[in-house]
Amino acid sequence: MSKITEEELKELQEIHNKIGAIRHDIGMLSGQVHSLNHMQADELAKQEEAKKKLVENYGKINVDLKDGSYEEIKE
């Protein structure tokens, strides 16, 4: 049986290991993206609930998030 040199084998093994590590990292990042998307959806739902309460209390308004001032939305 013929073999490649030790140096060539080592190079191929290093490349293979790096590819495996990159794939692992991609998998971890995909999981984090999934979690962050769920967290964002939860916060968007909370935002909609807060908007509904503001509409009940003040009618339709635009709120300045810097200082809390608001203007009525005229239809």
All heavy atoms as a GROMACS GRO file, in nm:
protein
  601
    1MET      N    1   0.084  -0.117   0.000
    1MET     CA    2   0.000   0.000   0.000
    1MET      C    3   0.089   0.124   0.000
    1MET      O    4   0.182   0.134   0.078
    1MET     CB    5  -0.091  -0.001   0.123
    1MET     CG    6  -0.170   0.125   0.136
    1MET     SD    7  -0.252   0.143   0.294
    1MET     CE    8  -0.399   0.050   0.269
    2SER      N    9   0.056   0.220  -0.083
    2SER     CA   10   0.132   0.344  -0.090
    2SER      C   11   0.072   0.445   0.008
    2SER      O   12  -0.047   0.442   0.038
    2SER     CB   13   0.126   0.401  -0.231
    2SER     OG   14   0.183   0.309  -0.322
    3LYS      N   15   0.156   0.536   0.055
    3LYS     CA   16   0.111   0.638   0.149
    3LYS      C   17   0.166   0.773   0.106
    3LYS      O   18   0.271   0.782   0.044
    3LYS     CB   19   0.163   0.608   0.290
    3LYS     CG   20   0.098   0.492   0.358
    3LYS     CD   21   0.147   0.488   0.501
    3LYS     CE   22   0.075   0.383   0.580
    3LYS     NZ   23   0.112   0.384   0.722
    4ILE      N   24   0.091   0.880   0.148
    4ILE     CA   25   0.143   1.015   0.129
    4ILE      C   26   0.244   1.041   0.240
    4ILE      O   27   0.252   0.965   0.337
    4ILE     CB   28   0.028   1.119   0.130
    4ILE    CG1   29  -0.047   1.119   0.264
    4ILE    CG2   30  -0.068   1.093   0.014
    4ILE    CD1   31  -0.154   1.225   0.275
    5THR      N   32   0.315   1.150   0.229
    5THR     CA   33   0.418   1.179   0.329
    5THR      C   34   0.350   1.221   0.460
    5THR      O   35   0.233   1.263   0.463
    5THR     CB   36   0.511   1.292   0.283
    5THR    OG1   37   0.435   1.414   0.276
    5THR    CG2   38   0.575   1.261   0.149
    6GLU      N   39   0.425   1.211   0.569
    6GLU     CA   40   0.375   1.253   0.700
    6GLU      C   41   0.335   1.400   0.698
    6GLU      O   42   0.235   1.439   0.756
    6GLU     CB   43   0.480   1.229   0.808
    6GLU     CG   44   0.493   1.084   0.850
    6GLU     CD   45   0.369   1.032   0.921
    6GLU    OE1   46   0.309   1.105   1.003
    6GLU    OE2   47   0.332   0.917   0.894
    7GLU      N   48   0.415   1.482   0.633
    7GLU     CA   49   0.387   1.625   0.623
    7GLU      C   50   0.255   1.650   0.549
    7GLU      O   51   0.173   1.732   0.592
    7GLU     CB   52   0.502   1.695   0.551
    7GLU     CG   53   0.490   1.846   0.549
    7GLU     CD   54   0.611   1.911   0.482
    7GLU    OE1   55   0.724   1.886   0.527
    7GLU    OE2   56   0.588   1.984   0.384
    8GLU      N   57   0.233   1.580   0.439
    8GLU     CA   58   0.108   1.594   0.363
    8GLU      C   59  -0.010   1.547   0.446
    8GLU      O   60  -0.117   1.610   0.447
    8GLU     CB   61   0.117   1.515   0.233
    8GLU     CG   62   0.217   1.573   0.134
    8GLU     CD   63   0.249   1.478   0.019
    8GLU    OE1   64   0.241   1.354   0.037
    8GLU    OE2   65   0.283   1.531  -0.090
    9LEU      N   66   0.008   1.436   0.516
    9LEU     CA   67  -0.100   1.384   0.602
    9LEU      C   68  -0.134   1.483   0.712
    9LEU      O   69  -0.251   1.511   0.738
    9LEU     CB   70  -0.058   1.249   0.662
    9LEU     CG   71  -0.158   1.187   0.760
    9LEU    CD1   72  -0.292   1.162   0.692
    9LEU    CD2   73  -0.101   1.060   0.820
   10LYS      N   74  -0.032   1.538   0.776
   10LYS     CA   75  -0.053   1.635   0.882
   10LYS      C   76  -0.128   1.757   0.831
   10LYS      O   77  -0.220   1.808   0.896
   10LYS     CB   78   0.081   1.676   0.942
   10LYS     CG   79   0.069   1.758   1.066
   10LYS     CD   80   0.206   1.780   1.129
   10LYS     CE   81   0.190   1.855   1.260
   10LYS     NZ   82   0.316   1.870   1.330
   11GLU      N   83  -0.090   1.805   0.713
   11GLU     CA   84  -0.158   1.920   0.654
   11GLU      C   85  -0.306   1.889   0.630
   11GLU      O   86  -0.394   1.969   0.663
   11GLU     CB   87  -0.090   1.959   0.522
   11GLU     CG   88  -0.157   2.078   0.455
   11GLU     CD   89  -0.095   2.113   0.319
   11GLU    OE1   90  -0.017   2.032   0.264
   11GLU    OE2   91  -0.127   2.222   0.269
   12LEU      N   92  -0.334   1.772   0.572
   12LEU     CA   93  -0.473   1.733   0.547
   12LEU      C   94  -0.552   1.719   0.676
   12LEU      O   95  -0.668   1.761   0.684
   12LEU     CB   96  -0.479   1.602   0.468
   12LEU     CG   97  -0.434   1.609   0.322
   12LEU    CD1   98  -0.434   1.469   0.261
   12LEU    CD2   99  -0.522   1.703   0.241
   13GLN      N  100  -0.491   1.663   0.779
   13GLN     CA  101  -0.558   1.647   0.908
   13GLN      C  102  -0.589   1.783   0.971
   13GLN      O  103  -0.697   1.803   1.026
   13GLN     CB  104  -0.473   1.562   1.002
   13GLN     CG  105  -0.467   1.417   0.963
   13GLN     CD  106  -0.365   1.338   1.044
   13GLN    OE1  107  -0.268   1.393   1.097
   13GLN    NE2  108  -0.386   1.206   1.052
   14GLU      N  109  -0.495   1.876   0.962
   14GLU     CA  110  -0.517   2.010   1.016
   14GLU      C  111  -0.632   2.080   0.945
   14GLU      O  112  -0.718   2.142   1.009
   14GLU     CB  113  -0.389   2.093   1.006
   14GLU     CG  114  -0.283   2.054   1.105
   14GLU     CD  115  -0.153   2.130   1.087
   14GLU    OE1  116  -0.146   2.221   0.999
   14GLU    OE2  117  -0.056   2.099   1.159
   15ILE      N  118  -0.635   2.069   0.813
   15ILE     CA  119  -0.743   2.130   0.736
   15ILE      C  120  -0.876   2.067   0.775
   15ILE      O  121  -0.976   2.137   0.799
   15ILE     CB  122  -0.717   2.115   0.584
   15ILE    CG1  123  -0.596   2.198   0.543
   15ILE    CG2  124  -0.840   2.153   0.503
   15ILE    CD1  125  -0.544   2.167   0.402
   16HIS      N  126  -0.880   1.936   0.784
   16HIS     CA  127  -1.001   1.864   0.822
   16HIS      C  128  -1.049   1.908   0.961
   16HIS      O  129  -1.169   1.933   0.981
   16HIS     CB  130  -0.974   1.713   0.820
   16HIS     CG  131  -1.091   1.632   0.862
   16HIS    ND1  132  -1.198   1.607   0.780
   16HIS    CD2  133  -1.117   1.568   0.980
   16HIS    CE1  134  -1.286   1.533   0.845
   16HIS    NE2  135  -1.239   1.508   0.967
   17ASN      N  136  -0.958   1.921   1.055
   17ASN     CA  137  -0.994   1.965   1.190
   17ASN      C  138  -1.047   2.108   1.193
   17ASN      O  139  -1.142   2.139   1.265
   17ASN     CB  140  -0.874   1.950   1.285
   17ASN     CG  141  -0.841   1.806   1.313
   17ASN    OD1  142  -0.925   1.716   1.298
   17ASN    ND2  143  -0.718   1.780   1.354
   18LYS      N  144  -0.985   2.195   1.113
   18LYS     CA  145  -1.033   2.334   1.106
   18LYS      C  146  -1.173   2.340   1.048
   18LYS      O  147  -1.258   2.416   1.096
   18LYS     CB  148  -0.937   2.420   1.024
   18LYS     CG  149  -0.809   2.454   1.098
   18LYS     CD  150  -0.717   2.540   1.012
   18LYS     CE  151  -0.587   2.567   1.085
   18LYS     NZ  152  -0.494   2.647   1.003
   19ILE      N  153  -1.198   2.262   0.944
   19ILE     CA  154  -1.332   2.258   0.885
   19ILE      C  155  -1.433   2.210   0.989
   19ILE      O  156  -1.543   2.267   1.002
   19ILE     CB  157  -1.334   2.170   0.758
   19ILE    CG1  158  -1.255   2.237   0.646
   19ILE    CG2  159  -1.478   2.141   0.714
   19ILE    CD1  160  -1.230   2.148   0.526
   20GLY      N  161  -1.397   2.109   1.065
   20GLY     CA  162  -1.486   2.060   1.171
   20GLY      C  163  -1.515   2.166   1.275
   20GLY      O  164  -1.629   2.183   1.321
   21ALA      N  165  -1.412   2.241   1.314
   21ALA     CA  166  -1.429   2.348   1.414
   21ALA      C  167  -1.518   2.459   1.359
   21ALA      O  168  -1.604   2.512   1.430
   21ALA     CB  169  -1.293   2.403   1.454
   22ILE      N  170  -1.500   2.493   1.233
   22ILE     CA  171  -1.582   2.596   1.170
   22ILE      C  172  -1.728   2.552   1.165
   22ILE      O  173  -1.819   2.628   1.198
   22ILE     CB  174  -1.529   2.631   1.029
   22ILE    CG1  175  -1.395   2.703   1.041
   22ILE    CG2  176  -1.631   2.714   0.951
   22ILE    CD1  177  -1.319   2.715   0.910
   23ARG      N  178  -1.752   2.427   1.128
   23ARG     CA  179  -1.888   2.375   1.123
   23ARG      C  180  -1.951   2.376   1.262
   23ARG      O  181  -2.069   2.409   1.277
   23ARG     CB  182  -1.889   2.235   1.064
   23ARG     CG  183  -1.865   2.234   0.916
   23ARG     CD  184  -1.869   2.095   0.858
   23ARG     NE  185  -1.851   2.100   0.713
   23ARG     CZ  186  -1.812   2.000   0.640
   23ARG    NH1  187  -1.786   1.883   0.696
   23ARG    NH2  188  -1.798   2.013   0.508
   24HIS      N  189  -1.873   2.344   1.363
   24HIS     CA  190  -1.922   2.348   1.501
   24HIS      C  191  -1.963   2.490   1.537
   24HIS      O  192  -2.071   2.513   1.594
   24HIS     CB  193  -1.814   2.296   1.597
   24HIS     CG  194  -1.852   2.310   1.740
   24HIS    ND1  195  -1.814   2.418   1.815
   24HIS    CD2  196  -1.925   2.229   1.821
   24HIS    CE1  197  -1.862   2.404   1.937
   24HIS    NE2  198  -1.929   2.290   1.943
   25ASP      N  199  -1.876   2.587   1.506
   25ASP     CA  200  -1.906   2.726   1.537
   25ASP      C  201  -2.030   2.774   1.463
   25ASP      O  202  -2.112   2.848   1.519
   25ASP     CB  203  -1.787   2.816   1.502
   25ASP     CG  204  -1.668   2.795   1.595
   25ASP    OD1  205  -1.684   2.727   1.699
   25ASP    OD2  206  -1.559   2.846   1.563
   26ILE      N  207  -2.046   2.733   1.338
   26ILE     CA  208  -2.165   2.771   1.262
   26ILE      C  209  -2.290   2.715   1.330
   26ILE      O  210  -2.392   2.784   1.343
   26ILE     CB  211  -2.155   2.723   1.116
   26ILE    CG1  212  -2.051   2.806   1.040
   26ILE    CG2  213  -2.291   2.730   1.046
   26ILE    CD1  214  -2.017   2.752   0.903
   27GLY      N  215  -2.282   2.592   1.377
   27GLY     CA  216  -2.395   2.533   1.448
   27GLY      C  217  -2.429   2.609   1.575
   27GLY      O  218  -2.546   2.634   1.605
   28MET      N  219  -2.327   2.649   1.649
   28MET     CA  220  -2.349   2.726   1.772
   28MET      C  221  -2.412   2.861   1.740
   28MET      O  222  -2.506   2.904   1.807
   28MET     CB  223  -2.217   2.746   1.847
   28MET     CG  224  -2.154   2.619   1.898
   28MET     SD  225  -2.253   2.535   2.022
   28MET     CE  226  -2.236   2.649   2.157
   29LEU      N  227  -2.362   2.927   1.637
   29LEU     CA  228  -2.418   3.056   1.598
   29LEU      C  229  -2.562   3.042   1.551
   29LEU      O  230  -2.646   3.128   1.582
   29LEU     CB  231  -2.332   3.120   1.489
   29LEU     CG  232  -2.198   3.175   1.534
   29LEU    CD1  233  -2.114   3.215   1.413
   29LEU    CD2  234  -2.215   3.292   1.628
   30SER      N  235  -2.592   2.936   1.480
   30SER     CA  236  -2.730   2.914   1.435
   30SER      C  237  -2.823   2.900   1.554
   30SER      O  238  -2.934   2.954   1.553
   30SER     CB  239  -2.738   2.790   1.347
   30SER     OG  240  -2.666   2.808   1.228
   31GLY      N  241  -2.778   2.831   1.655
   31GLY     CA  242  -2.859   2.818   1.777
   31GLY      C  243  -2.879   2.951   1.845
   31GLY      O  244  -2.989   2.981   1.893
   32GLN      N  245  -2.776   3.033   1.849
   32GLN     CA  246  -2.788   3.164   1.910
   32GLN      C  247  -2.883   3.253   1.831
   32GLN      O  248  -2.964   3.327   1.890
   32GLN     CB  249  -2.650   3.230   1.921
   32GLN     CG  250  -2.562   3.166   2.025
   32GLN     CD  251  -2.423   3.226   2.028
   32GLN    OE1  252  -2.377   3.288   1.931
   32GLN    NE2  253  -2.354   3.209   2.139
   33VAL      N  254  -2.875   3.248   1.699
   33VAL     CA  255  -2.965   3.327   1.615
   33VAL      C  256  -3.110   3.285   1.641
   33VAL      O  257  -3.199   3.370   1.655
   33VAL     CB  258  -2.929   3.312   1.465
   33VAL    CG1  259  -3.038   3.367   1.376
   33VAL    CG2  260  -2.798   3.382   1.435
   34HIS      N  261  -3.132   3.156   1.651
   34HIS     CA  262  -3.267   3.104   1.678
   34HIS      C  263  -3.318   3.159   1.811
   34HIS      O  264  -3.431   3.209   1.820
   34HIS     CB  265  -3.263   2.951   1.679
   34HIS     CG  266  -3.396   2.888   1.701
   34HIS    ND1  267  -3.491   2.878   1.601
   34HIS    CD2  268  -3.452   2.833   1.812
   34HIS    CE1  269  -3.598   2.820   1.649
   34HIS    NE2  270  -3.577   2.791   1.777
   35SER      N  271  -3.236   3.153   1.914
   35SER     CA  272  -3.276   3.204   2.046
   35SER      C  273  -3.302   3.354   2.042
   35SER      O  274  -3.400   3.402   2.100
   35SER     CB  275  -3.167   3.175   2.150
   35SER     OG  276  -3.154   3.037   2.171
   36LEU      N  277  -3.215   3.427   1.975
   36LEU     CA  278  -3.234   3.572   1.965
   36LEU      C  279  -3.360   3.608   1.889
   36LEU      O  280  -3.429   3.705   1.924
   36LEU     CB  281  -3.111   3.637   1.900
   36LEU     CG  282  -2.986   3.640   1.987
   36LEU    CD1  283  -2.864   3.680   1.904
   36LEU    CD2  284  -3.003   3.733   2.105
   37ASN      N  285  -3.395   3.531   1.787
   37ASN     CA  286  -3.519   3.557   1.714
   37ASN      C  287  -3.640   3.538   1.805
   37ASN      O  288  -3.735   3.616   1.798
   37ASN     CB  289  -3.529   3.466   1.591
   37ASN     CG  290  -3.447   3.517   1.476
   37ASN    OD1  291  -3.427   3.638   1.460
   37ASN    ND2  292  -3.397   3.426   1.393
   38HIS      N  293  -3.636   3.436   1.891
   38HIS     CA  294  -3.746   3.416   1.986
   38HIS      C  295  -3.752   3.530   2.088
   38HIS      O  296  -3.861   3.579   2.121
   38HIS     CB  297  -3.731   3.282   2.059
   38HIS     CG  298  -3.778   3.166   1.978
   38HIS    ND1  299  -3.912   3.140   1.956
   38HIS    CD2  300  -3.711   3.069   1.914
   38HIS    CE1  301  -3.924   3.033   1.882
   38HIS    NE2  302  -3.803   2.987   1.853
   39MET      N  303  -3.636   3.573   2.135
   39MET     CA  304  -3.633   3.683   2.230
   39MET      C  305  -3.688   3.812   2.167
   39MET      O  306  -3.764   3.885   2.230
   39MET     CB  307  -3.490   3.706   2.279
   39MET     CG  308  -3.438   3.594   2.368
   39MET     SD  309  -3.259   3.602   2.401
   39MET     CE  310  -3.244   3.757   2.486
   40GLN      N  311  -3.653   3.835   2.042
   40GLN     CA  312  -3.703   3.953   1.973
   40GLN      C  313  -3.855   3.945   1.957
   40GLN      O  314  -3.926   4.044   1.979
   40GLN     CB  315  -3.637   3.968   1.836
   40GLN     CG  316  -3.687   4.089   1.760
   40GLN     CD  317  -3.627   4.100   1.621
   40GLN    OE1  318  -3.570   4.006   1.568
   40GLN    NE2  319  -3.640   4.216   1.561
   41ALA      N  320  -3.905   3.829   1.922
   41ALA     CA  321  -4.050   3.812   1.906
   41ALA      C  322  -4.122   3.839   2.037
   41ALA      O  323  -4.229   3.904   2.039
   41ALA     CB  324  -4.081   3.671   1.855
   42ASP      N  325  -4.066   3.793   2.148
   42ASP     CA  326  -4.125   3.820   2.279
   42ASP      C  327  -4.129   3.969   2.309
   42ASP      O  328  -4.230   4.021   2.358
   42ASP     CB  329  -4.046   3.748   2.390
   42ASP     CG  330  -4.062   3.597   2.385
   42ASP    OD1  331  -4.156   3.546   2.319
   42ASP    OD2  332  -3.979   3.528   2.449
   43GLU      N  333  -4.020   4.038   2.280
   43GLU     CA  334  -4.015   4.182   2.306
   43GLU      C  335  -4.111   4.258   2.215
   43GLU      O  336  -4.173   4.356   2.258
   43GLU     CB  337  -3.872   4.236   2.293
   43GLU     CG  338  -3.776   4.183   2.398
   43GLU     CD  339  -3.824   4.207   2.541
   43GLU    OE1  340  -3.867   4.320   2.574
   43GLU    OE2  341  -3.818   4.112   2.621
   44LEU      N  342  -4.124   4.215   2.090
   44LEU     CA  343  -4.219   4.280   2.000
   44LEU      C  344  -4.362   4.262   2.049
   44LEU      O  345  -4.444   4.354   2.040
   44LEU     CB  346  -4.203   4.226   1.858
   44LEU     CG  347  -4.075   4.269   1.785
   44LEU    CD1  348  -4.059   4.190   1.655
   44LEU    CD2  349  -4.076   4.418   1.758
   45ALA      N  350  -4.393   4.146   2.104
   45ALA     CA  351  -4.526   4.122   2.160
   45ALA      C  352  -4.550   4.214   2.281
   45ALA      O  353  -4.659   4.272   2.295
   45ALA     CB  354  -4.542   3.975   2.200
   46LYS      N  355  -4.448   4.230   2.366
   46LYS     CA  356  -4.459   4.321   2.481
   46LYS      C  357  -4.480   4.465   2.434
   46LYS      O  358  -4.558   4.541   2.493
   46LYS     CB  359  -4.334   4.313   2.567
   46LYS     CG  360  -4.320   4.185   2.644
   46LYS     CD  361  -4.188   4.185   2.722
   46LYS     CE  362  -4.158   4.052   2.784
   46LYS     NZ  363  -4.025   4.051   2.851
   47GLN      N  364  -4.409   4.502   2.326
   47GLN     CA  365  -4.423   4.636   2.271
   47GLN      C  366  -4.566   4.661   2.224
   47GLN      O  367  -4.623   4.767   2.248
   47GLN     CB  368  -4.324   4.656   2.156
   47GLN     CG  369  -4.326   4.794   2.095
   47GLN     CD  370  -4.229   4.806   1.979
   47GLN    OE1  371  -4.223   4.719   1.894
   47GLN    NE2  372  -4.152   4.913   1.977
   48GLU      N  373  -4.624   4.563   2.157
   48GLU     CA  374  -4.762   4.578   2.109
   48GLU      C  375  -4.859   4.593   2.225
   48GLU      O  376  -4.953   4.672   2.219
   48GLU     CB  377  -4.801   4.460   2.019
   48GLU     CG  378  -4.735   4.463   1.882
   48GLU     CD  379  -4.760   4.593   1.807
   48GLU    OE1  380  -4.878   4.636   1.798
   48GLU    OE2  381  -4.662   4.652   1.757
   49GLU      N  382  -4.837   4.518   2.332
   49GLU     CA  383  -4.923   4.531   2.451
   49GLU      C  384  -4.909   4.669   2.513
   49GLU      O  385  -5.008   4.730   2.553
   49GLU     CB  386  -4.889   4.422   2.554
   49GLU     CG  387  -4.941   4.285   2.518
   49GLU     CD  388  -5.092   4.281   2.501
   49GLU    OE1  389  -5.166   4.335   2.588
   49GLU    OE2  390  -5.138   4.227   2.398
   50ALA      N  391  -4.787   4.720   2.520
   50ALA     CA  392  -4.765   4.854   2.576
   50ALA      C  393  -4.833   4.960   2.488
   50ALA      O  394  -4.893   5.054   2.540
   50ALA     CB  395  -4.614   4.882   2.587
   51LYS      N  396  -4.828   4.941   2.357
   51LYS     CA  397  -4.894   5.036   2.266
   51LYS      C  398  -5.044   5.035   2.287
   51LYS      O  399  -5.108   5.140   2.288
   51LYS     CB  400  -4.862   5.000   2.120
   51LYS     CG  401  -4.724   5.037   2.075
   51LYS     CD  402  -4.704   4.997   1.928
   51LYS     CE  403  -4.567   5.029   1.877
   51LYS     NZ  404  -4.550   4.989   1.734
   52LYS      N  405  -5.102   4.916   2.306
   52LYS     CA  406  -5.246   4.906   2.329
   52LYS      C  407  -5.286   4.982   2.455
   52LYS      O  408  -5.387   5.052   2.457
   52LYS     CB  409  -5.289   4.760   2.341
   52LYS     CG  410  -5.291   4.685   2.210
   52LYS     CD  411  -5.331   4.540   2.232
   52LYS     CE  412  -5.320   4.460   2.103
   52LYS     NZ  413  -5.352   4.318   2.123
   53LYS      N  414  -5.206   4.969   2.562
   53LYS     CA  415  -5.235   5.040   2.687
   53LYS      C  416  -5.227   5.191   2.666
   53LYS      O  417  -5.310   5.267   2.719
   53LYS     CB  418  -5.138   4.998   2.796
   53LYS     CG  419  -5.162   4.857   2.846
   53LYS     CD  420  -5.059   4.821   2.952
   53LYS     CE  421  -5.074   4.675   2.994
   53LYS     NZ  422  -4.970   4.635   3.090
   54LEU      N  423  -5.128   5.236   2.590
   54LEU     CA  424  -5.116   5.379   2.563
   54LEU      C  425  -5.235   5.430   2.483
   54LEU      O  426  -5.286   5.539   2.510
   54LEU     CB  427  -4.985   5.409   2.489
   54LEU     CG  428  -4.857   5.394   2.571
   54LEU    CD1  429  -4.736   5.410   2.481
   54LEU    CD2  430  -4.853   5.495   2.684
   55VAL      N  431  -5.280   5.352   2.386
   55VAL     CA  432  -5.398   5.392   2.307
   55VAL      C  433  -5.519   5.403   2.398
   55VAL      O  434  -5.599   5.496   2.385
   55VAL     CB  435  -5.421   5.295   2.189
   55VAL    CG1  436  -5.557   5.318   2.124
   55VAL    CG2  437  -5.311   5.308   2.086
   56GLU      N  438  -5.536   5.308   2.491
   56GLU     CA  439  -5.648   5.314   2.585
   56GLU      C  440  -5.641   5.439   2.672
   56GLU      O  441  -5.743   5.501   2.701
   56GLU     CB  442  -5.648   5.190   2.675
   56GLU     CG  443  -5.685   5.062   2.604
   56GLU     CD  444  -5.668   4.939   2.694
   56GLU    OE1  445  -5.646   4.955   2.817
   56GLU    OE2  446  -5.676   4.827   2.641
   57ASN      N  447  -5.521   5.476   2.714
   57ASN     CA  448  -5.505   5.590   2.805
   57ASN      C  449  -5.502   5.725   2.735
   57ASN      O  450  -5.549   5.824   2.790
   57ASN     CB  451  -5.376   5.575   2.888
   57ASN     CG  452  -5.384   5.462   2.987
   57ASN    OD1  453  -5.492   5.425   3.032
   57ASN    ND2  454  -5.271   5.405   3.020
   58TYR      N  455  -5.445   5.731   2.614
   58TYR     CA  456  -5.422   5.860   2.549
   58TYR      C  457  -5.480   5.872   2.410
   58TYR      O  458  -5.473   5.978   2.348
   58TYR     CB  459  -5.270   5.886   2.538
   58TYR     CG  460  -5.198   5.887   2.670
   58TYR    CD1  461  -5.134   5.773   2.717
   58TYR    CD2  462  -5.195   6.002   2.748
   58TYR    CE1  463  -5.067   5.774   2.839
   58TYR    CE2  464  -5.128   6.004   2.870
   58TYR     CZ  465  -5.066   5.889   2.914
   58TYR     OH  466  -5.000   5.889   3.035
   59GLY      N  467  -5.535   5.766   2.355
   59GLY     CA  468  -5.576   5.766   2.216
   59GLY      C  469  -5.453   5.736   2.130
   59GLY      O  470  -5.348   5.697   2.180
   60LYS      N  471  -5.469   5.758   2.000
   60LYS     CA  472  -5.356   5.730   1.910
   60LYS      C  473  -5.255   5.844   1.919
   60LYS      O  474  -5.289   5.960   1.895
   60LYS     CB  475  -5.404   5.712   1.767
   60LYS     CG  476  -5.486   5.587   1.746
   60LYS     CD  477  -5.522   5.568   1.601
   60LYS     CE  478  -5.599   5.438   1.584
   60LYS     NZ  479  -5.631   5.414   1.444
   61ILE      N  480  -5.131   5.807   1.956
   61ILE     CA  481  -5.026   5.907   1.974
   61ILE      C  482  -4.894   5.855   1.919
   61ILE      O  483  -4.875   5.736   1.901
   61ILE     CB  484  -5.008   5.943   2.123
   61ILE    CG1  485  -4.972   5.818   2.206
   61ILE    CG2  486  -5.129   6.014   2.178
   61ILE    CD1  487  -4.934   5.847   2.351
   62ASN      N  488  -4.804   5.950   1.892
   62ASN     CA  489  -4.664   5.921   1.863
   62ASN      C  490  -4.584   5.966   1.985
   62ASN      O  491  -4.593   6.081   2.026
   62ASN     CB  492  -4.614   5.996   1.739
   62ASN     CG  493  -4.660   5.934   1.611
   62ASN    OD1  494  -4.668   5.812   1.601
   62ASN    ND2  495  -4.689   6.017   1.512
   63VAL      N  496  -4.506   5.874   2.042
   63VAL     CA  497  -4.429   5.905   2.162
   63VAL      C  498  -4.282   5.925   2.126
   63VAL      O  499  -4.225   5.846   2.051
   63VAL     CB  500  -4.441   5.789   2.265
   63VAL    CG1  501  -4.356   5.818   2.388
   63VAL    CG2  502  -4.586   5.765   2.303
   64ASP      N  503  -4.224   6.031   2.181
   64ASP     CA  504  -4.081   6.054   2.168
   64ASP      C  505  -4.012   5.974   2.278
   64ASP      O  506  -4.029   6.003   2.397
   64ASP     CB  507  -4.049   6.203   2.182
   64ASP     CG  508  -3.903   6.235   2.159
   64ASP    OD1  509  -3.817   6.146   2.180
   64ASP    OD2  510  -3.874   6.349   2.120
   65LEU      N  511  -3.938   5.872   2.242
   65LEU     CA  512  -3.876   5.784   2.340
   65LEU      C  513  -3.761   5.850   2.416
   65LEU      O  514  -3.714   5.798   2.516
   65LEU     CB  515  -3.826   5.656   2.273
   65LEU     CG  516  -3.936   5.567   2.215
   65LEU    CD1  517  -3.875   5.446   2.145
   65LEU    CD2  518  -4.034   5.523   2.322
   66LYS      N  519  -3.717   5.967   2.370
   66LYS     CA  520  -3.610   6.037   2.441
   66LYS      C  521  -3.661   6.102   2.569
   66LYS      O  522  -3.595   6.098   2.672
   66LYS     CB  523  -3.547   6.143   2.352
   66LYS     CG  524  -3.470   6.087   2.234
   66LYS     CD  525  -3.418   6.198   2.146
   66LYS     CE  526  -3.361   6.139   2.019
   66LYS     NZ  527  -3.338   6.243   1.918
   67ASP      N  528  -3.781   6.163   2.562
   67ASP     CA  529  -3.828   6.238   2.678
   67ASP      C  530  -3.972   6.204   2.721
   67ASP      O  531  -4.021   6.258   2.819
   67ASP     CB  532  -3.815   6.388   2.654
   67ASP     CG  533  -3.901   6.438   2.539
   67ASP    OD1  534  -3.985   6.362   2.486
   67ASP    OD2  535  -3.884   6.555   2.500
   68GLY      N  536  -4.040   6.117   2.647
   68GLY     CA  537  -4.175   6.078   2.685
   68GLY      C  538  -4.284   6.171   2.636
   68GLY      O  539  -4.402   6.148   2.662
   69SER      N  540  -4.246   6.277   2.567
   69SER     CA  541  -4.349   6.366   2.513
   69SER      C  542  -4.421   6.294   2.399
   69SER      O  543  -4.371   6.197   2.343
   69SER     CB  544  -4.286   6.496   2.464
   69SER     OG  545  -4.194   6.472   2.358
   70TYR      N  546  -4.541   6.341   2.370
   70TYR     CA  547  -4.617   6.278   2.263
   70TYR      C  548  -4.701   6.378   2.186
   70TYR      O  549  -4.730   6.487   2.236
   70TYR     CB  550  -4.705   6.164   2.316
   70TYR     CG  551  -4.819   6.208   2.406
   70TYR    CD1  552  -4.943   6.241   2.352
   70TYR    CD2  553  -4.802   6.217   2.543
   70TYR    CE1  554  -5.047   6.280   2.433
   70TYR    CE2  555  -4.906   6.256   2.625
   70TYR     CZ  556  -5.029   6.288   2.570
   70TYR     OH  557  -5.132   6.329   2.651
   71GLU      N  558  -4.739   6.338   2.067
   71GLU     CA  559  -4.830   6.415   1.983
   71GLU      C  560  -4.944   6.325   1.943
   71GLU      O  561  -4.923   6.207   1.916
   71GLU     CB  562  -4.758   6.465   1.857
   71GLU     CG  563  -4.649   6.565   1.880
   71GLU     CD  564  -4.584   6.609   1.749
   71GLU    OE1  565  -4.629   6.566   1.640
   71GLU    OE2  566  -4.487   6.686   1.757
   72GLU      N  567  -5.062   6.382   1.936
   72GLU     CA  568  -5.176   6.305   1.891
   72GLU      C  569  -5.164   6.280   1.742
   72GLU      O  570  -5.114   6.363   1.667
   72GLU     CB  571  -5.306   6.381   1.920
   72GLU     CG  572  -5.339   6.391   2.065
   72GLU     CD  573  -5.472   6.461   2.089
   72GLU    OE1  574  -5.564   6.448   2.005
   72GLU    OE2  575  -5.481   6.531   2.190
   73ILE      N  576  -5.210   6.163   1.701
   73ILE     CA  577  -5.214   6.129   1.559
   73ILE      C  578  -5.352   6.172   1.508
   73ILE      O  579  -5.454   6.123   1.558
   73ILE     CB  580  -5.192   5.979   1.535
   73ILE    CG1  581  -5.053   5.938   1.584
   73ILE    CG2  582  -5.211   5.944   1.388
   73ILE    CD1  583  -5.027   5.788   1.580
   74LYS      N  584  -5.352   6.262   1.413
   74LYS     CA  585  -5.479   6.310   1.358
   74LYS      C  586  -5.510   6.229   1.233
   74LYS      O  587  -5.427   6.212   1.146
   74LYS     CB  588  -5.469   6.458   1.325
   74LYS     CG  589  -5.446   6.539   1.449
   74LYS     CD  590  -5.435   6.686   1.419
   74LYS     CE  591  -5.411   6.756   1.554
   74LYS     NZ  592  -5.376   6.893   1.539
   75GLU      N  593  -5.632   6.180   1.230
   75GLU     CA  594  -5.673   6.097   1.115
   75GLU      C  595  -5.751   6.177   1.014
   75GLU      O  596  -5.813   6.271   1.038
   75GLU     CB  597  -5.755   5.979   1.165
   75GLU     CG  598  -5.672   5.888   1.252
   75GLU     CD  599  -5.749   5.767   1.299
   75GLU    OE1  600  -5.842   5.723   1.227
   75GLU    OE2  601  -5.716   5.715   1.405
   0.00000   0.00000   0.00000
